[in-house]
């Protein structure tokens, strides 16, 4: 890898629900000297559901992106994923293709149908936060700060997928990693010691088990509120969407009235670098960050109006029929590890 050039796997959310993440990443990348080359013809990583249905097709779907990145690399061995689910899936596929040669062989047989192949271990899979903290460096980031976030109390929230299982041992700690805290400190923010920083946001549970999802969301938001945070900073599109989009429904469920803004850490970097809120995607969050930004003398754009959710059907979401039971000789889950 030459300088700070990396291959970028953006993932589906960056173009939809996490547009503020994409916008702010592009804005701060120029300032810190981070060069990101998007992987051509990338596809969805399959999120979490596909791996629970059929392993080989799921890993083939994920690994197609690694094969494309490897072909495009030209000396750049590092693939950066801003999305936590994407990061975990790419890292998991690379790891299990190495640890389970039989799986690696089956995946490459599938890739061969599209004229592709991937040698596991030939790429480094890293999260955006990891690259910013350890490659770009906190000193370099602090040098770019022209508008310190002084007085802004921030709860650092990583979610559960970034620091675990940590195949390459990149993070300071699995339960209480300090990387996001250090970065926010470099921006001049007042970072609270947030004990739930790696707890689950509920993932896709709002769709299949809303009572469970609302409890998980309530625990996170109420904890940040109890610590008198002005906002929560996250690095995961799923976490941001759950805590932001379902906060109103969570309030209705519990009879509470939390108004905790949830933004991406790259948006806060942009503010500290002197960029305006509108340039960084502020205003797309459903729980407005206006009050929080007012503490540092900034005016946030108007927040878009929340569209009322459709009434839930009493019978819930339609569920597919269970897959037929396979014998021990053909059961895929007996052949490769999850």
Phi, psi and omega in degrees: 000131181260124178061223180250048178259133183220157170274137183250125168255102187286322184080162188293324187294331185297336181263357184232262186292337182250038181301327179296328177294311180298314182299313182289326177297314179299323182290317184278337180300319180297322185288319183270357179079035179261116181258120183241122178253114185293136176294128183284137175063029179296158178232169180303144180278354179090359181052226184251335188294318188297324180295340178272358183250308183208113192292309185298311176300323180295313180291329176294319177300314179293314187290340174304322178293323178292322178296317178296318179295318180297320179292329183269349194308306181052046179097342178270101186272350187261126174257124180257131177237116177287330183277132183295319179295318178297315179303312182295317181295316179296315180294321180295317180297315180297317182294311185287333174294329176282316186284334182238085183306325180296319176296315179303320179295316181295321179296316180291331174295321177292318180296327182299333178297336177253015178074026183236163172203159179219129175267109183300141181091355182278349178235153171260126180256120185224150175277153181304316181300318179302315181294317181296317184286316190259341177256303177296315173095142182292327178295315178297318179296314180298326179296336182272354183284121177243348178224081183302145181275045184297128178090354180270115181272119187239132173265115180281121183233114181266335187081180190268345189269339183285308186275355182226137006273355175057066184302324184259009177055053183270337189259153184294328181198146181284324183267321183226065178294149186251002186300313181292322176301314182297318181295316180295324174299321179296336178276354179093005181284159173267104187268121179279153176279094189266106187290342183258024188298336179244017177280155186287142177272351182111347179054234180268013182298332177304336182271333187241341178209070188301325180300317178294316181299314182297324178293318179296317179295317180300317181300317182291311183293318181294324178295314178298321178293319179296329178274007176060039175287145175279330178197167175252139177248128182232171180229018183231123179302322179295315179298315181298316182295315181297311184288333181270304187290330183256008180294322179295315179295325177296317176300317179296321182295320185256357182071030179257179181217047178289140177227070185257109177296143179232114184233169179274145183298332178292332175294320178290325175300315180299319178299314181294333179277000175098004180281159181273150182307320182296328179291344188248008177088006176295144185106342176272344176290148182277322171271109191299139176266012185303311182297318180296315181292332177299333180293337179248022172076025181242150178253122181276150174297160177297137178283139178296150180288139179286129176279127181303138180287151178289146178301140179282140176286140183300327183277357178080191181283148176294135182245141179291157177292148179300146176293148179297146180289135180254153177287165184298334182280340183245357182291118185297325183287347173277343184270325183227153179284152175293000000 
